């Protein structure tokens, strides 16, 4: 025989496209006790686990952010509702205050007019009394001029004087 070495290779037929990614190179040898169809090399497994963990972490972050956004939107709506309620209350209180002020002003005006009317009425009454008293005095003086008696005169003057004081 020849001194030339004989080389044997294994020929395999692939059944699916996923098996083509997992096939061994012709010069690689199989490790004993492990199957070659489902075996990944160690760096690819580490990369896949790391990417899975990163994706899970990213999913959790997105979930937390979306939850926070919805809470902020809900709080914003609640604050707007509270602000709207406070504005309505303030407007109603301000409206009531203004109505009270108008009523107070009207009442004060009414009291002033009532007092001035009362004073005018009293002045008119005094003026009427004064005019009546003046007419009576004129009548009494005419009577006194016609009467000769001094005593009657002094009594009448005294009566007139007393009446004017009252």
LUMFIMI-262192 format. One line per 4 residues: number of its first residue (from 1); their letters; for each residue x, y, z of N, C-alpha, C. Coordinates in steps of 0.02 Angstrom, whole numbers, padded with zeros to 5 digits, m for minus. Example, Ala and Ser with C-alpha at 12.3 -4.5 7.8 and 13.67 -1.06 7.14 Angstrom:
<sites>
1	as	00660 m00284 00390 00615 m00225 00390 00660 m00165 00390; 00642 m00112 00354 00684 m00053 00357 00645 00002 00394
</sites>
This chain:
<sites>
1	xxxx	00040 m00059 00000 00000 00000 00000 00041 00062 00000; 00006 00116 m00011 00039 00181 m00015 00050 00211 00054; 00098 00254 00058 00109 00290 00120 00064 00351 00125; 00025 00360 00079 m00020 00418 00081 m00074 00405 00132
5	xxxx	m00094 00457 00169 m00145 00450 00220 m00215 00452 00189; m00256 00416 00219 m00324 00416 00195 m00366 00463 00237; m00407 00502 00204 m00450 00551 00238 m00522 00530 00226; m00559 00526 00281 m00630 00510 00276 m00670 00571 00297
9	xxxx	m00725 00581 00267 m00770 00635 00287 m00840 00608 00294; m00878 00642 00333 m00946 00620 00345 m00992 00662 00302; m01038 00631 00268 m01085 00667 00225 m01154 00663 00258; m01183 00721 00265 m01248 00724 00298 m01296 00765 00254
13	xxxx	m01360 00748 00254 m01410 00785 00216 m01452 00824 00267; m01462 00888 00253 m01501 00931 00298 m01575 00925 00282; m01615 00926 00335 m01686 00919 00325 m01722 00987 00329; m01695 01037 00365 m01728 01102 00371 m01676 01157 00371
17	xxxx	m01697 01220 00357 m01648 01275 00355 m01616 01288 00423; m01650 01273 00478 m01621 01286 00543 m01563 01239 00558; m01565 01181 00529 m01510 01134 00539 m01448 01156 00503; m01455 01196 00450 m01397 01219 00413 m01356 01268 00455
21	xxxx	m01388 01304 00501 m01352 01351 00543 m01313 01313 00597; m01337 01255 00616 m01307 01218 00671 m01257 01165 00648; m01244 01157 00585 m01201 01104 00561 m01128 01117 00578; m01091 01066 00583 m01021 01071 00600 m00979 01082 00538
25	xxxx	m00923 01111 00547 m00877 01119 00490 m00845 01052 00477; m00824 01041 00417 m00794 00975 00401 m00732 00959 00441; m00691 01008 00462 m00631 00990 00497 m00641 00989 00573; m00703 01006 00599 m00717 01002 00671 m00733 00930 00689
29	xxxx	m00715 00912 00748 m00732 00845 00772 m00785 00850 00825; m00826 00802 00832 m00879 00803 00882 m00851 00785 00950; m00882 00816 01000 m00862 00799 01068 m00901 00738 01089; m00871 00695 01127 m00907 00635 01148 m00960 00652 01200
33	xxxx	m01019 00621 01196 m01073 00629 01243 m01120 00687 01227; m01110 00724 01175 m01153 00781 01158 m01179 00771 01088; m01241 00793 01077 m01270 00787 01011 m01253 00848 00971; m01243 00842 00908 m01221 00897 00866 m01279 00937 00837
37	xxxx	m01341 00912 00837 m01396 00948 00805 m01418 01010 00844; m01417 01009 00910 m01445 01064 00950 m01390 01100 00989; m01331 01092 00971 m01276 01120 01008 m01258 01189 00980; m01254 01240 01027 m01230 01307 01008 m01161 01314 01038
41	xxxx	m01122 01357 01009 m01057 01370 01039 m01067 01418 01098; m01023 01419 01145 m01030 01456 01208 m01038 01531 01197; m01002 01565 01154 m01011 01638 01146 m01081 01656 01121; m01110 01618 01077 m01177 01633 01052 m01229 01624 01107
45	xxxx	m01220 01575 01149 m01268 01564 01204 m01264 01623 01253; m01205 01646 01269 m01196 01702 01314 m01227 01766 01285; m01217 01777 01222 m01246 01836 01188 m01322 01832 01189; m01350 01774 01175 m01423 01765 01173 m01453 01777 01242
49	xxxx	m01423 01751 01295 m01448 01761 01363 m01444 01835 01381; m01388 01867 01364 m01380 01938 01380 m01432 01980 01343; m01443 01965 01279 m01494 02002 01241 m01564 01990 01269; m01579 01930 01291 m01644 01914 01321 m01655 01954 01385
53	xxxx	m01603 01956 01426 m01608 01994 01489 m01617 02069 01474; m01580 02094 01425 m01587 02165 01407 m01657 02180 01380; m01684 02135 01340 m01752 02145 01313 m01803 02144 01370; m01795 02098 01416 m01840 02095 01474 m01835 02159 01516
57	xxxx	m01774 02182 01527 m01764 02244 01564 m01795 02304 01527; m01786 02307 01463 m01815 02360 01422 m01891 02358 01425; m01920 02299 01422 m01993 02291 01426 m02019 02315 01494; m01982 02299 01547 m02002 02322 01613 m01998 02399 01618
61	xxxx	m01946 02428 01591 m01939 02501 01593 m01995 02535 01555; m02011 02509 01495 m02066 02538 01455 m02131 02532 01493; m02143 02475 01527 m02205 02466 01565 m02210 02517 01621; m02155 02527 01657 m02155 02576 01712 m02166 02647 01685
65	xxxx	m02133 02664 01630 m02142 02731 01601 m02214 02743 01577; m02243 02694 01544 m02312 02701 01521 m02359 02709 01580; m02348 02669 01633 m02389 02675 01693 m02383 02745 01724; m02322 02770 01728 m02311 02838 01755 m02344 02891 01712
69	xxxx	m02341 02883 01647 m02372 02932 01602 m02448 02933 01613; m02479 02874 01618 m02551 02872 01630 m02569 02902 01698; m02528 02890 01749 m02541 02919 01815 m02535 02995 01812; m02485 03020 01776 m02477 03093 01769 m02537 03124 01733
73	xxxx	m02561 03091 01681 m02619 03116 01644 m02680 03117 01690; m02689 03064 01729 m02746 03061 01774 m02741 03115 01828; m02682 03125 01856 m02672 03178 01906 m02685 03247 01876; m02664 03256 01814 m02676 03321 01780 m02751 03333 01774
77	xxxx	m02789 03283 01754 m02861 03290 01748 m02893 03305 01816; m02869 03271 01868 m02895 03283 01935 m02880 03354 01958; m02820 03378 01944 m02803 03448 01963 m02845 03498 01924; m02856 03484 01861 m02899 03529 01821 m02970 03531 01849
81	xxxx	m02995 03473 01870 m03063 03470 01898 m03065 03509 01964; m03014 03500 02006 m03011 03536 02069 m03007 03611 02056; m02966 03631 02009 m02959 03702 01991 m03025 03730 01966; m03060 03691 01924 m03125 03713 01897 m03175 03722 01955
85	xxxx	m03176 03674 02001 m03222 03679 02058 m03206 03739 02102; m03141 03750 02114 m03120 03808 02154 m03139 03873 02119; m03130 03876 02054 m03148 03936 02017 m03223 03950 02022; m03263 03897 02015 m03335 03906 02020 m03355 03929 02090
89	xxxx	m03324 03900 02142 m03339 03921 02210 m03319 03994 02221; m03260 04012 02196 m03237 04081 02204 m03284 04130 02169; m03305 04112 02109 m03350 04155 02071 m03416 04162 02109; m03442 04107 02136 m03505 04110 02174 m03496 04152 02237
93	xxxx	m03441 04143 02273 m03429 04182 02333 m03422 04256 02316; m03385 04270 02263 m03376 04339 02242 m03443 04369 02221; m03484 04331 02186 m03549 04355 02165 m03593 04369 02226; m03592 04324 02274 m03631 04334 02336 m03606 04396 02373
97	xxxx	m03541 04405 02377 m03513 04463 02411 m03535 04528 02376; m03532 04527 02310 m03554 04587 02272 m03628 04601 02283; m03668 04549 02285 m03740 04559 02297 m03752 04588 02367; m03714 04563 02416 m03721 04589 02484 m03700 04663 02486
101	xxxx	m03647 04680 02451 m03625 04750 02449 m03677 04795 02416; m03707 04772 02363 m03760 04811 02329 m03819 04819 02375; m03838 04765 02409 m03895 04769 02456 m03879 04817 02513; m03818 04815 02539 m03798 04861 02592 m03801 04933 02568
105	xxxx	m03776 04945 02508 m03778 05013 02480 m03849 05037 02470; m03891 04993 02444 m03962 05012 02434 m03995 05027 02501; m03980 04986 02551 m04009 04996 02617 m03986 05063 02646; m03922 05078 02638 m03897 05142 02663 m03930 05200 02626
109	xxxx	m03937 05195 02562 m03971 05248 02523 m04044 05256 02546; m04076 05199 02558 m04145 05201 02581 m04149 05236 02649; m04103 05218 02693 m04103 05249 02760 m04091 05324 02755; m04045 05344 02713 m04031 05416 02704 m04093 05452 02677
113	xxxx	m04124 05422 02626 m04184 05453 02598 m04241 05455 02649; m04247 05401 02686 m04300 05399 02737 m04288 05453 02790; m04226 05460 02812 m04210 05511 02862 m04221 05581 02834; m04200 05591 02773 m04210 05658 02744 m04285 05672 02735
117	xxxx	m04323 05621 02715 m04395 05630 02709 m04426 05645 02777; m04404 05609 02828 m04428 05620 02896 m04412 05691 02919; m04351 05713 02906 m04332 05781 02925 m04373 05833 02887; m04384 05820 02824 m04424 05867 02784 m04496 05870 02811
121	xxxx	m04521 05811 02829 m04589 05808 02856 m04593 05846 02922; m04542 05837 02964 m04541 05874 03027 m04535 05949 03015; m04494 05968 02968 m04487 06039 02953 m04552 06068 02925; m04584 06029 02882 m04648 06052 02856 m04699 06059 02912
125	xxxx	m04700 06011 02957 m04746 06014 03013 m04732 06075 03057; m04669 06087 03071 m04651 06147 03110 m04670 06211 03074; m04658 06210 03009 m04676 06269 02970 m04751 06281 02972; m04789 06228 02966 m04862 06234 02969 m04883 06260 03038
129	xxxx	m04851 06232 03091 m04867 06255 03159 m04848 06328 03168; m04791 06346 03140 m04768 06415 03147 m04815 06463 03111; m04836 06443 03052 m04883 06485 03014 m04950 06491 03052; m04974 06436 03078 m05036 06438 03116 m05028 06482 03178
133	xxxx	m04972 06473 03212 m04959 06512 03272 m04954 06587 03254; m04922 06600 03199 m04915 06670 03176 m04984 06700 03162; m05027 06661 03128 m05094 06686 03114 m05133 06697 03179; m05126 06649 03225 m05161 06657 03289 m05135 06719 03327
137	xxxx	m05070 06729 03322 m05041 06788 03355 m05068 06853 03324; m05075 06853 03260 m05102 06912 03228 m05174 06924 03251; m05211 06869 03256 m05280 06876 03279 m05281 06901 03351; m05239 06874 03392 m05237 06894 03463 m05216 06968 03468
141	xxxx	m05169 06989 03429 m05147 07059 03431 m05203 07106 03409; m05239 07083 03360 m05295 07125 03338 m05347 07131 03394; m05359 07074 03427 m05407 07075 03483 m05380 07120 03538; m05317 07115 03552 m05286 07154 03605 m05288 07229 03590
145	xxxx	m05281 07244 03529 m05283 07315 03510 m05353 07343 03522; m05400 07300 03512 m05469 07322 03522 m05488 07320 03596; m05455 07281 03636 m05472 07274 03706 m05432 07324 03746; m05463 07352 03795 m05432 07404 03835 m05400 07376 03897
149	xxxx	m05417 07320 03914 m05395 07295 03979 m05322 07273 03975; m05284 07297 04021 m05213 07281 04024 m05202 07209 04046; m05242 07186 04089 m05235 07119 04114 m05248 07068 04060; m05296 07080 04021 m05311 07034 03966 m05252 07034 03918
153	xxxx	m05224 07092 03908 m05167 07097 03864 m05108 07055 03890; m05090 07064 03951 m05033 07029 03978 m05046 06953 03980; m05107 06933 03994 m05123 06862 03993 m05117 06833 03923; m05139 06868 03874 m05135 06845 03804 m05062 06842 03781
157	xxxx	m05023 06889 03799 m04952 06889 03779 m04917 06829 03811; m04934 06818 03872 m04904 06761 03906 m04925 06695 03871; m04986 06688 03852 m05010 06628 03817 m04974 06620 03750; m04967 06675 03715 m04934 06672 03650 m04861 06651 03658
161	xxxx	m04829 06679 03709 m04760 06663 03722 m04752 06588 03740; m04796 06562 03780 m04794 06492 03799 m04805 06446 03739; m04848 06466 03697 m04863 06426 03639 m04802 06423 03591; m04767 06476 03586 m04709 06477 03541 m04653 06433 03569
165	xx	m04650 06430 03633 m04597 06388 03663 m04613 06315 03650; m04674 06297 03657 m04693 06227 03646 m04683 06208 03574
</sites>
